[in-house]
């Protein structure tokens, strides 16, 4: 208790009143913080590490679960190849929110994401489902988790960080670009070509769009085939470089966020799954190094460590008992933990 001397000035009394008021707010915030909160899983990682794959697999294990996209480019309609959107077949029946739904010409901000993500998460929770946020735009996640009061008061997060060593990831990203080109990326980008070179808004900001500008200008002007070929090769090279640069920037941001969320963030090393060598298949390595460990972490998060220990002793047990894609963990309803 703070004693105010009789000789204190009005300014001192006002300052002490503000201090006491702030203490009251802190106490109130602490009460809110300690009450039971709904659970949210957040899957992070650089581009190309396997976030979407993990999100879908976990959603199938912890049914009912739905995925909220947190990639700032994948929120837009269009450019499905260029933005590497998950296909309907890959979704395997798992509902996705904020994926390919917004006008590609608008600027979808972090505040827009918070508004729509909270709405989607609320709808999932109302159906007794587990919200799984997955995407590479860490600025969106930062704004939602650290600066959205509604989210902070209502939800508790478990962060899964899918990580791959840079040299391995960079090689994988370059191969992915080659596959995207083969799948028709250039034809897709041609529809978003801006002859004035404005790639600062909406989906045109996506890596894999502005890099092709010079090539598309040459094509529009009926340039010599040799010139077009050289410009196309240069564009593809730029896309590969920019994807690797993006991956490095994303990891740097995740490391900063890890300093804030360390107690609830779990790093999953997926490097070996990208190497494609050794006696085990990449699927087997993924299941053991990433999926099984994630299942154990989430069982602890959702149902408590003691109950998890009685059901699952190790990632190896998870793989032994739940190796088939159609199998799910024998878990109580998600609603029962709230």
C-alpha positions, -999 to 999 in steps of 0.1 A, spaced: 0 0 0 13 35 -9 10 61 18 4 97 6 20 123 29 -2 153 39 22 177 22 20 159 -12 12 182 -40 -20 178 -62 3 166 -90 17 139 -68 -17 128 -57 -28 126 -94 3 106 -103 -4 81 -75 -40 78 -85 -28 69 -120 -4 43 -106 -32 27 -86 -55 28 -116 -29 11 -137 -24 -15 -110 -61 -22 -112 -60 -26 -149 -30 -50 -146 -49 -70 -121 -80 -72 -143 -58 -82 -173 -42 -109 -152 -76 -122 -142 -86 -124 -179 -52 -139 -188 -56 -167 -162 -91 -178 -171 -97 -207 -194 -91 -198 -230 -100 -215 -263 -71 -232 -280 -55 -222 -313 -27 -240 -332 -4 -218 -352 19 -234 -378 48 -212 -389 78 -216 -412 96 -203 -442 80 -208 -477 83 -244 -489 90 -260 -456 57 -280 -454 34 -259 -433 3 -266 -454 9 -303 -454 13 -304 -417 -18 -283 -411 -40 -306 -431 -26 -338 -415 -31 -324 -380 -66 -312 -389 -75 -347 -399 -61 -361 -367 -78 -336 -344 -113 -335 -360 -132 -314 -362 -106 -289 -372 -104 -261 -398 -75 -242 -413 -72 -204 -414 -48 -192 -441 -22 -166 -429 -4 -161 -462 -8 -125 -474 -7 -134 -510 -28 -166 -509 -57 -146 -495 -63 -133 -531 -82 -149 -559 -61 -161 -588 -25 -171 -595 -30 -205 -579 3 -219 -594 24 -188 -587 12 -185 -551 14 -222 -546 -22 -225 -533 -32 -258 -519 -55 -277 -543 -89 -290 -535 -76 -326 -537 -47 -317 -513 -72 -302 -488 -87 -337 -485 -120 -324 -472 -105 -301 -445 -122 -267 -446 -100 -236 -453 -107 -200 -445 -92 -168 -461 -78 -188 -490 -83 -173 -525 -113 -152 -516 -104 -115 -519 -102 -92 -548 -67 -94 -563 -66 -57 -569 -70 -45 -533 -44 -42 -505 -53 -67 -478 -36 -54 -447 -26 -70 -414 -56 -53 -397 -79 -68 -424 -64 -102 -416 -70 -98 -379 -107 -89 -385 -114 -118 -409 -92 -143 -390 -109 -136 -357 -143 -140 -374 -132 -173 -389 -117 -186 -357 -149 -177 -338 -170 -196 -363 -147 -227 -359 -148 -226 -321 -186 -222 -321 -188 -255 -339 -165 -271 -313 -137 -273 -338 -100 -267 -335 -87 -236 -354 -53 -242 -371 -37 -210 -385 -11 -218 -412 9 -195 -435 42 -177 -440 32 -141 -434 46 -136 -399 37 -99 -399 1 -110 -399 7 -135 -371 26 -108 -351 -3 -84 -354 -29 -110 -345 -12 -126 -315 6 -96 -301 -16 -66 -310 -52 -78 -313 -69 -74 -278 -98 -96 -287 -76 -124 -297 -52 -120 -268 -81 -122 -243 -99 -152 -258 -73 -175 -272 -42 -195 -261 -18 -205 -288 6 -233 -295 32 -225 -321 47 -252 -344 77 -239 -363 86 -261 -393 122 -254 -401 146 -266 -428 183 -258 -430 188 -229 -455 211 -247 -480 186 -276 -482 155 -254 -484 171 -232 -511 177 -262 -533 141 -274 -527 127 -239 -535 146 -238 -568 132 -272 -578 97 -260 -569 100 -230 -592 109 -253 -621 78 -274 -613 57 -243 -613 70 -232 -647 62 -266 -661 27 -264 -646 20 -232 -666 31 -203 -643 40 -180 -672 6 -183 -688 -10 -176 -655 12 -145 -648 5 -132 -683 -31 -124 -672 -18 -100 -645 8 -83 -667 8 -45 -662 24 -27 -692 31 2 -669 51 -19 -645 30 -13 -614 34 -43 -591 29 -26 -558 -7 -35 -551 -27 -67 -544 -17 -100 -558 7 -84 -583 32 -81 -554 36 -118 -554 70 -133 -561 67 -146 -596 48 -117 -611 71 -86 -614 101 -108 -623 84 -116 -657 77 -80 -666 106 -75 -691 99 -108 -708 62 -100 -712 70 -65 -725 93 -81 -751 66 -107 -759 40 -79 -764 63 -61 -787 70 -92 -808 107 -93 -799 131 -118 -814 128 -153 -800 164 -153 -787 157 -121 -767 125 -135 -753 143 -168 -743 171 -148 -726 146 -127 -707 125 -157 -697 156 -175 -683 165 -143 -664 130 -140 -650 130 -176 -637 164 -171 -621 151 -140 -604 121 -159 -591 144 -185 -576 166 -159 -559 137 -139 -546 121 -171 -531 153 -179 -513 156 -143 -500 120 -144 -488 127 -177 -469 157 -161 -452 136 -130 -442 109 -152 -428 132 -172 -407 147 -140 -392 113 -128 -383 103 -162 -368 135 -161 -346 125 -127 -333 90 -140 -326 105 -170 -309 120 -147 -284 85 -136 -274 67 -169 -277 95 -193 -266 75 -210 -239 48 -221 -264 68 -224 -296 82 -258 -308 107 -261 -336 103 -291 -358 134 -300 -380 121 -310 -414 155 -309 -431 159 -346 -437 125 -348 -454 138 -325 -481 170 -344 -488 154 -375 -504 182 -398 -496 190 -427 -472 172 -460 -465 139 -444 -454 114 -426 -477 107 -389 -472 72 -399 -461 86 -421 -433 110 -393 -422 83 -367 -423 60 -389 -401 86 -395 -375 104 -361 -374 75 -338 -380 40 -353 -378 45 -376 -348 63 -350 -327 36 -324 -336 9 -349 -325 25 -354 -291 30 -316 -286 -6 -308 -295 -20 -336 -273 -1 -321 -244 -14 -286 -253 -50 -296 -258 -55 -322 -231 -28 -317 -205 6 -333 -201 -6 -359 -176 -33 -373 -199 -9 -372 -228 17 -392 -209 -9 -419 -202 -19 -422 -239 12 -414 -259 47 -422 -246 68 -411 -276 66 -401 -312 77 -436 -321 45 -450 -305 24 -425 -324 39 -437 -357 34 -474 -347 -2 -469 -338 -14 -442 -362 7 -447 -393 -23 -449 -418 -34 -415 -431 -70 -423 -424 -64 -430 -387 -69 -404 -360 -59 -403 -324 -85 -416 -300 -91 -382 -284 -119 -367 -264 -139 -340 -282 -121 -307 -285 -150 -290 -268 -144 -310 -237 -111 -292 -229 -127 -257 -228 
